[in-house]
Structures are given as C-alpha cells and as structure tokens.
Amino acid sequence: MLKLFQILMVSWVVLAIASPALAQGAADSDATSSDGSGLKGLGAAVGAGLAIVGAGFGIGRIGGQAVEGISRQPEATGNIQTAMIISAALIEGATFFALVICFMLSTQ
C-alpha cells in the first residue's frame, strides 16, 4: 500500500510541475490548429506505454518462473532457459509490433 501511495505522489508531483509548461502559448499558428494531432500523439504515447509496461510484466514473470523452475529441478536448466529466451523474444517481438502500430497511427 505504501508503494502505491509513493507512486501516486510522484505522479502527482510530476503533473503539478508540468502544468506551467503545458500552459504556455503556442509559438506558431500550426500548433493552434484543431486537427486533433495532439490527441493522436497522446494516444500513441499511452498505447506505447501500455505495450512496454505489459511486456515488462510478462518478461519479469517469465524470468521469475524460470528461476523458480530451475531451483526446483536443476537438471532441466538448459530446457528451461531455452524456453524462457524464446518466450521473451516472442513478447519483445509483439511489443515492437505494437509500438510500430502506435506510431504509425499517430502520424496519419
């Protein structure tokens, strides 16, 4: 519970510090257009962040379970490591694909 509170407090401080920078006026007339490009960028950033966080949780879980499996059955270390590396590579590939799609959609 304390960790969640710390994360929320840090997030709040970052947002409070960023608000003066976000309140500044636009430097040119292109930035004030209402074509929704800002929302596209925000959506891409949120999508990319979710993809990275999901991949981090997935690879962390794979690593933890692999270490647990190796500690229970040390003679299967090679097989467990091979399966772990293949699974992590597949997760990273899917994450990279999600990032590419997020950024492609934000530039349309």
N, CA, C and O atoms as a DFTB+ gen file, in Angstrom:
432 C
 N C O
     1  1       0.824      -1.190       0.000
     2  2       0.000       0.000       0.000
     3  2       0.870       1.257       0.000
     4  3       0.550       2.254      -0.648
     5  1       1.983       1.185       0.746
     6  2       2.888       2.325       0.800
     7  2       3.518       2.584      -0.560
     8  3       3.700       3.737      -0.951
     9  1       3.855       1.516      -1.287
    10  2       4.459       1.662      -2.614
    11  2       3.476       2.350      -3.574
    12  3       3.865       3.236      -4.336
    13  1       2.212       1.942      -3.533
    14  2       1.194       2.565      -4.373
    15  2       1.051       4.046      -4.028
    16  3       0.934       4.885      -4.921
    17  1       1.061       4.363      -2.743
    18  2       0.969       5.758      -2.320
    19  2       2.159       6.562      -2.833
    20  3       1.994       7.694      -3.288
    21  1       3.360       5.982      -2.760
    22  2       4.550       6.677      -3.253
    23  2       4.464       6.928      -4.752
    24  3       4.819       8.008      -5.224
    25  1       3.994       5.936      -5.500
    26  2       3.854       6.092      -6.946
    27  2       2.847       7.184      -7.268
    28  3       3.085       8.005      -8.153
    29  1       1.732       7.202      -6.565
    30  2       0.718       8.231      -6.795
    31  2       1.247       9.624      -6.458
    32  3       0.955      10.587      -7.166
    33  1       2.019       9.733      -5.388
    34  2       2.567      11.033      -5.007
    35  2       3.585      11.527      -6.033
    36  3       3.589      12.708      -6.381
    37  1       4.441      10.639      -6.515
    38  2       5.419      11.038      -7.524
    39  2       4.703      11.461      -8.806
    40  3       5.082      12.449      -9.435
    41  1       3.672      10.715      -9.189
    42  2       2.907      11.075     -10.382
    43  2       2.249      12.436     -10.215
    44  3       2.247      13.242     -11.146
    45  1       1.699      12.696      -9.053
    46  2       1.062      13.976      -8.802
    47  2       2.064      15.119      -8.876
    48  3       1.765      16.163      -9.456
    49  1       3.250      14.941      -8.298
    50  2       4.282      15.979      -8.331
    51  2       4.728      16.244      -9.760
    52  3       4.897      17.399     -10.152
    53  1       4.920      15.183     -10.547
    54  2       5.335      15.371     -11.942
    55  2       4.273      16.141     -12.718
    56  3       4.603      17.040     -13.492
    57  1       3.017      15.801     -12.521
    58  2       1.947      16.526     -13.206
    59  2       1.836      17.965     -12.729
    60  3       1.551      18.858     -13.527
    61  1       2.055      18.205     -11.450
    62  2       1.983      19.574     -10.928
    63  2       3.121      20.426     -11.479
    64  3       2.927      21.609     -11.761
    65  1       4.289      19.844     -11.631
    66  2       5.422      20.591     -12.177
    67  2       5.232      20.835     -13.668
    68  3       5.652      21.874     -14.178
    69  1       4.614      19.909     -14.367
    70  2       4.451      20.027     -15.809
    71  2       3.356      21.011     -16.207
    72  3       3.351      21.480     -17.345
    73  1       2.438      21.337     -15.318
    74  2       1.315      22.182     -15.703
    75  2       1.723      23.582     -16.164
    76  3       1.107      24.081     -17.105
    77  1       2.722      24.257     -15.568
    78  2       3.112      25.556     -16.124
    79  2       3.661      25.442     -17.546
    80  3       3.421      26.324     -18.371
    81  1       4.376      24.395     -17.834
    82  2       4.920      24.226     -19.185
    83  2       3.801      23.966     -20.184
    84  3       3.872      24.420     -21.326
    85  1       2.786      23.252     -19.771
    86  2       1.664      22.968     -20.658
    87  2       0.777      24.193     -20.863
    88  3       0.020      24.252     -21.832
    89  1       0.864      25.173     -19.961
    90  2       0.011      26.354     -20.055
    91  2       0.596      27.424     -20.964
    92  3      -0.063      28.434     -21.211
    93  1       1.804      27.239     -21.466
    94  2       2.420      28.238     -22.324
    95  2       1.695      28.320     -23.653
    96  3       1.127      27.338     -24.130
    97  1       1.721      29.493     -24.236
    98  2       1.068      29.721     -25.516
    99  2       1.822      29.055     -26.657
   100  3       2.985      28.674     -26.516
   101  1       1.150      28.924     -27.775
   102  2       1.764      28.306     -28.951
   103  2       2.727      29.281     -29.608
   104  3       2.483      30.488     -29.628
   105  1       3.829      28.753     -30.151
   106  2       4.840      29.583     -30.784
   107  2       4.440      29.959     -32.203
   108  3       4.793      31.039     -32.676
   109  1       3.713      29.090     -32.887
   110  2       3.307      29.392     -34.262
   111  2       1.842      29.018     -34.462
   112  3       1.218      28.405     -33.596
   113  1       1.315      29.394     -35.602
   114  2      -0.108      29.176     -35.840
   115  2      -0.419      27.709     -36.129
   116  3      -1.561      27.287     -35.945
   117  1       0.567      26.914     -36.578
   118  2       0.305      25.499     -36.857
   119  2      -0.014      24.718     -35.598
   120  3      -0.775      23.752     -35.647
   121  1       0.559      25.121     -34.464
   122  2       0.330      24.406     -33.216
   123  2      -1.067      24.656     -32.672
   124  3      -1.546      23.898     -31.829
   125  1      -1.722      25.703     -33.141
   126  2      -3.053      26.008     -32.627
   127  2      -4.164      25.413     -33.481
   128  3      -5.343      25.632     -33.200
   129  1      -3.805      24.667     -34.515
   130  2      -4.844      24.089     -35.362
   131  2      -5.601      23.013     -34.600
   132  3      -5.057      22.365     -33.706
   133  1      -6.848      22.837     -34.963
   134  2      -7.689      21.882     -34.245
   135  2      -7.900      20.613     -35.063
   136  3      -9.025      20.133     -35.202
   137  1      -6.809      20.077     -35.602
   138  2      -6.941      18.860     -36.400
   139  2      -6.863      17.593     -35.554
   140  3      -7.025      16.494     -36.084
   141  1      -6.625      17.719     -34.277
   142  2      -6.579      16.553     -33.404
   143  2      -5.234      15.854     -33.387
   144  3      -5.132      14.739     -32.877
   145  1      -4.201      16.475     -33.929
   146  2      -2.890      15.824     -33.954
   147  2      -2.316      15.657     -32.550
   148  3      -1.559      14.720     -32.296
   149  1      -2.668      16.550     -31.648
   150  2      -2.207      16.415     -30.272
   151  2      -2.791      15.184     -29.602
   152  3      -2.113      14.491     -28.844
   153  1      -4.057      14.922     -29.893
   154  2      -4.686      13.733     -29.316
   155  2      -4.131      12.458     -29.929
   156  3      -4.052      11.430     -29.256
   157  1      -3.747      12.513     -31.197
   158  2      -3.129      11.341     -31.813
   159  2      -1.806      11.017     -31.133
   160  3      -1.507       9.858     -30.846
   161  1      -1.025      12.053     -30.882
   162  2       0.253      11.859     -30.203
   163  2       0.066      11.334     -28.792
   164  3       0.815      10.467     -28.341
   165  1      -0.937      11.861     -28.092
   166  2      -1.223      11.392     -26.742
   167  2      -1.668       9.932     -26.761
   168  3      -1.253       9.133     -25.923
   169  1      -2.511       9.602     -27.721
   170  2      -2.947       8.207     -27.846
   171  2      -1.797       7.272     -28.158
   172  3      -1.728       6.165     -27.624
   173  1      -0.888       7.713     -29.027
   174  2       0.283       6.895     -29.349
   175  2       1.168       6.714     -28.125
   176  3       1.696       5.628     -27.888
   177  1       1.327       7.774     -27.353
   178  2       2.163       7.684     -26.155
   179  2       1.550       6.740     -25.122
   180  3       2.255       5.933     -24.517
   181  1       0.251       6.844     -24.926
   182  2      -0.417       5.957     -23.970
   183  2      -0.356       4.507     -24.453
   184  3      -0.085       3.599     -23.666
   185  1      -0.607       4.291     -25.739
   186  2      -0.535       2.941     -26.285
   187  2       0.853       2.349     -26.185
   188  3       1.009       1.179     -25.834
   189  1       1.871       3.152     -26.492
   190  2       3.249       2.673     -26.394
   191  2       3.607       2.372     -24.941
   192  3       4.274       1.378     -24.653
   193  1       3.168       3.222     -24.041
   194  2       3.438       2.978     -22.621
   195  2       2.799       1.706     -22.121
   196  3       3.427       0.936     -21.393
   197  1       1.553       1.474     -22.504
   198  2       0.882       0.245     -22.094
   199  2       1.564      -0.993     -22.676
   200  3       1.675      -2.020     -22.008
   201  1       2.017      -0.888     -23.916
   202  2       2.714      -2.019     -24.536
   203  2       4.010      -2.333     -23.798
   204  3       4.325      -3.499     -23.559
   205  1       4.754      -1.305     -23.442
   206  2       6.020      -1.505     -22.748
   207  2       5.792      -2.049     -21.335
   208  3       6.504      -2.951     -20.893
   209  1       4.813      -1.509     -20.639
   210  2       4.526      -1.995     -19.286
   211  2       4.075      -3.447     -19.325
   212  3       4.501      -4.251     -18.496
   213  1       3.218      -3.787     -20.279
   214  2       2.770      -5.175     -20.412
   215  2       3.917      -6.114     -20.719
   216  3       3.989      -7.215     -20.173
   217  1       4.809      -5.686     -21.585
   218  2       5.970      -6.517     -21.911
   219  2       6.882      -6.678     -20.699
   220  3       7.415      -7.760     -20.454
   221  1       7.056      -5.608     -19.951
   222  2       7.892      -5.688     -18.752
   223  2       7.337      -6.667     -17.735
   224  3       8.077      -7.463     -17.156
   225  1       6.025      -6.605     -17.521
   226  2       5.406      -7.561     -16.595
   227  2       5.533      -8.989     -17.113
   228  3       5.830      -9.908     -16.350
   229  1       5.309      -9.171     -18.397
   230  2       5.385     -10.514     -18.975
   231  2       6.778     -11.110     -18.889
   232  3       6.934     -12.262     -18.484
   233  1       7.788     -10.345     -19.263
   234  2       9.158     -10.850     -19.219
   235  2       9.613     -11.046     -17.774
   236  3      10.350     -11.987     -17.478
   237  1       9.184     -10.175     -16.886
   238  2       9.509     -10.357     -15.467
   239  2       8.909     -11.634     -14.904
   240  3       9.549     -12.355     -14.139
   241  1       7.687     -11.896     -15.288
   242  2       7.039     -13.135     -14.821
   243  2       7.726     -14.362     -15.399
   244  3       7.914     -15.356     -14.698
   245  1       8.100     -14.301     -16.672
   246  2       8.805     -15.420     -17.286
   247  2      10.124     -15.684     -16.559
   248  3      10.451     -16.827     -16.239
   249  1      10.878     -14.607     -16.301
   250  2      12.160     -14.767     -15.605
   251  2      11.997     -15.331     -14.211
   252  3      12.752     -16.212     -13.801
   253  1      11.021     -14.832     -13.486
   254  2      10.780     -15.325     -12.129
   255  2      10.386     -16.787     -12.102
   256  3      10.888     -17.564     -11.290
   257  1       9.484     -17.156     -12.997
   258  2       9.046     -18.546     -13.040
   259  2      10.169     -19.470     -13.516
   260  3      10.260     -20.617     -13.078
   261  1      11.027     -18.965     -14.420
   262  2      12.152     -19.776     -14.888
   263  2      13.140     -20.031     -13.761
   264  3      13.633     -21.148     -13.605
   265  1      13.431     -19.005     -12.978
   266  2      14.350     -19.184     -11.850
   267  2      13.751     -20.143     -10.829
   268  3      14.455     -20.976     -10.260
   269  1      12.449     -20.020     -10.603
   270  2      11.790     -20.940      -9.669
   271  2      11.843     -22.377     -10.184
   272  3      12.095     -23.307      -9.418
   273  1      11.603     -22.554     -11.484
   274  2      11.664     -23.893     -12.069
   275  2      13.067     -24.473     -12.022
   276  3      13.234     -25.665     -11.767
   277  1      14.079     -23.643     -12.266
   278  2      15.458     -24.120     -12.200
   279  2      15.844     -24.491     -10.773
   280  3      16.582     -25.453     -10.558
   281  1      15.345     -23.728      -9.793
   282  2      15.669     -24.054      -8.400
   283  2      14.991     -25.346      -7.951
   284  3      15.515     -26.051      -7.088
   285  1      13.842     -25.662      -8.522
   286  2      13.161     -26.913      -8.171
   287  2      13.745     -28.118      -8.898
   288  3      13.763     -29.227      -8.363
   289  1      14.221     -27.894     -10.122
   290  2      14.711     -29.005     -10.932
   291  2      15.967     -28.546     -11.698
   292  3      15.886     -28.197     -12.875
   293  1      17.118     -28.550     -11.023
   294  2      18.339     -28.012     -11.634
   295  2      18.802     -28.764     -12.881
   296  3      19.485     -28.184     -13.725
   297  1      18.450     -30.025     -13.013
   298  2      18.897     -30.796     -14.183
   299  2      18.194     -30.365     -15.470
   300  3      18.639     -30.731     -16.558
   301  1      17.111     -29.598     -15.372
   302  2      16.377     -29.132     -16.550
   303  2      16.722     -27.687     -16.893
   304  3      15.959     -27.013     -17.584
   305  1      17.857     -27.214     -16.420
   306  2      18.235     -25.811     -16.610
   307  2      18.282     -25.413     -18.079
   308  3      17.755     -24.365     -18.452
   309  1      18.900     -26.230     -18.908
   310  2      19.037     -25.897     -20.327
   311  2      17.702     -25.755     -21.026
   312  3      17.487     -24.801     -21.773
   313  1      16.803     -26.699     -20.787
   314  2      15.478     -26.641     -21.414
   315  2      14.677     -25.436     -20.933
   316  3      13.992     -24.785     -21.721
   317  1      14.766     -25.146     -19.649
   318  2      14.016     -24.021     -19.091
   319  2      14.546     -22.705     -19.649
   320  3      13.767     -21.824     -20.011
   321  1      15.876     -22.570     -19.720
   322  2      16.459     -21.340     -20.252
   323  2      16.096     -21.140     -21.723
   324  3      15.805     -20.025     -22.154
   325  1      16.118     -22.227     -22.482
   326  2      15.760     -22.116     -23.900
   327  2      14.317     -21.650     -24.062
   328  3      14.033     -20.745     -24.846
   329  1      13.417     -22.269     -23.321
   330  2      12.005     -21.880     -23.395
   331  2      11.809     -20.443     -22.925
   332  3      10.988     -19.713     -23.480
   333  1      12.559     -20.037     -21.905
   334  2      12.444     -18.668     -21.384
   335  2      12.902     -17.650     -22.429
   336  3      12.247     -16.627     -22.629
   337  1      14.012     -17.926     -23.086
   338  2      14.536     -16.983     -24.077
   339  2      13.603     -16.885     -25.276
   340  3      13.375     -15.792     -25.794
   341  1      13.063     -18.009     -25.720
   342  2      12.123     -17.987     -26.846
   343  2      10.862     -17.206     -26.475
   344  3      10.376     -16.402     -27.271
   345  1      10.336     -17.433     -25.286
   346  2       9.131     -16.717     -24.846
   347  2       9.396     -15.219     -24.723
   348  3       8.569     -14.406     -25.135
   349  1      10.539     -14.854     -24.160
   350  2      10.867     -13.434     -24.022
   351  2      11.032     -12.776     -25.391
   352  3      10.629     -11.629     -25.584
   353  1      11.621     -13.499     -26.336
   354  2      11.785     -12.953     -27.686
   355  2      10.434     -12.747     -28.363
   356  3      10.235     -11.750     -29.057
   357  1       9.510     -13.674     -28.170
   358  2       8.176     -13.521     -28.745
   359  2       7.448     -12.326     -28.134
   360  3       6.765     -11.585     -28.841
   361  1       7.591     -12.142     -26.843
   362  2       6.954     -10.993     -26.186
   363  2       7.566      -9.693     -26.700
   364  3       6.845      -8.732     -26.968
   365  1       8.885      -9.657     -26.839
   366  2       9.524      -8.445     -27.346
   367  2       9.113      -8.161     -28.788
   368  3       8.945      -7.003     -29.169
   369  1       8.952      -9.208     -29.586
   370  2       8.502      -9.011     -30.965
   371  2       7.103      -8.433     -31.021
   372  3       6.834      -7.520     -31.801
   373  1       6.217      -8.960     -30.200
   374  2       4.852      -8.437     -30.161
   375  2       4.832      -7.000     -29.647
   376  3       4.038      -6.186     -30.118
   377  1       5.694      -6.686     -28.692
   378  2       5.781      -5.322     -28.174
   379  2       6.283      -4.366     -29.246
   380  3       5.749      -3.268     -29.407
   381  1       7.306      -4.782     -29.976
   382  2       7.828      -3.946     -31.051
   383  2       6.751      -3.698     -32.107
   384  3       6.623      -2.581     -32.610
   385  1       5.987      -4.718     -32.441
   386  2       4.896      -4.569     -33.406
   387  2       3.862      -3.567     -32.887
   388  3       3.392      -2.715     -33.641
   389  1       3.508      -3.665     -31.606
   390  2       2.539      -2.730     -31.020
   391  2       3.066      -1.294     -31.051
   392  3       2.306      -0.362     -31.312
   393  1       4.358      -1.112     -30.786
   394  2       4.935       0.226     -30.829
   395  2       4.909       0.796     -32.242
   396  3       4.608       1.974     -32.434
   397  1       5.221      -0.029     -33.218
   398  2       5.200       0.433     -34.610
   399  2       3.788       0.843     -35.012
   400  3       3.596       1.876     -35.654
   401  1       2.810       0.042     -34.638
   402  2       1.408       0.367     -34.963
   403  2       0.992       1.668     -34.269
   404  3       0.332       2.503     -34.887
   405  1       1.365       1.859     -32.995
   406  2       1.021       3.093     -32.283
   407  2       1.591       4.308     -32.987
   408  3       0.893       5.304     -33.176
   409  1       2.848       4.233     -33.375
   410  2       3.449       5.392     -34.010
   411  2       2.974       5.604     -35.433
   412  3       2.912       6.741     -35.899
   413  1       2.639       4.532     -36.130
   414  2       2.074       4.695     -37.480
   415  2       0.717       5.366     -37.421
   416  3       0.413       6.228     -38.246
   417  1      -0.101       4.982     -36.454
   418  2      -1.431       5.583     -36.335
   419  2      -1.355       7.038     -35.896
   420  3      -2.233       7.835     -36.229
   421  1      -0.310       7.388     -35.150
   422  2      -0.210       8.769     -34.683
   423  2       0.233       9.719     -35.787
   424  3       0.023      10.927     -35.681
   425  1       0.849       9.189     -36.854
   426  2       1.333      10.064     -37.929
   427  2       0.334      10.203     -39.063
   428  3       0.592      10.963     -39.997
   429  1      -0.769       9.520     -39.028
   430  2      -1.754       9.610     -40.099
   431  2      -2.575      10.876     -39.990
   432  3      -3.456      11.114     -40.816
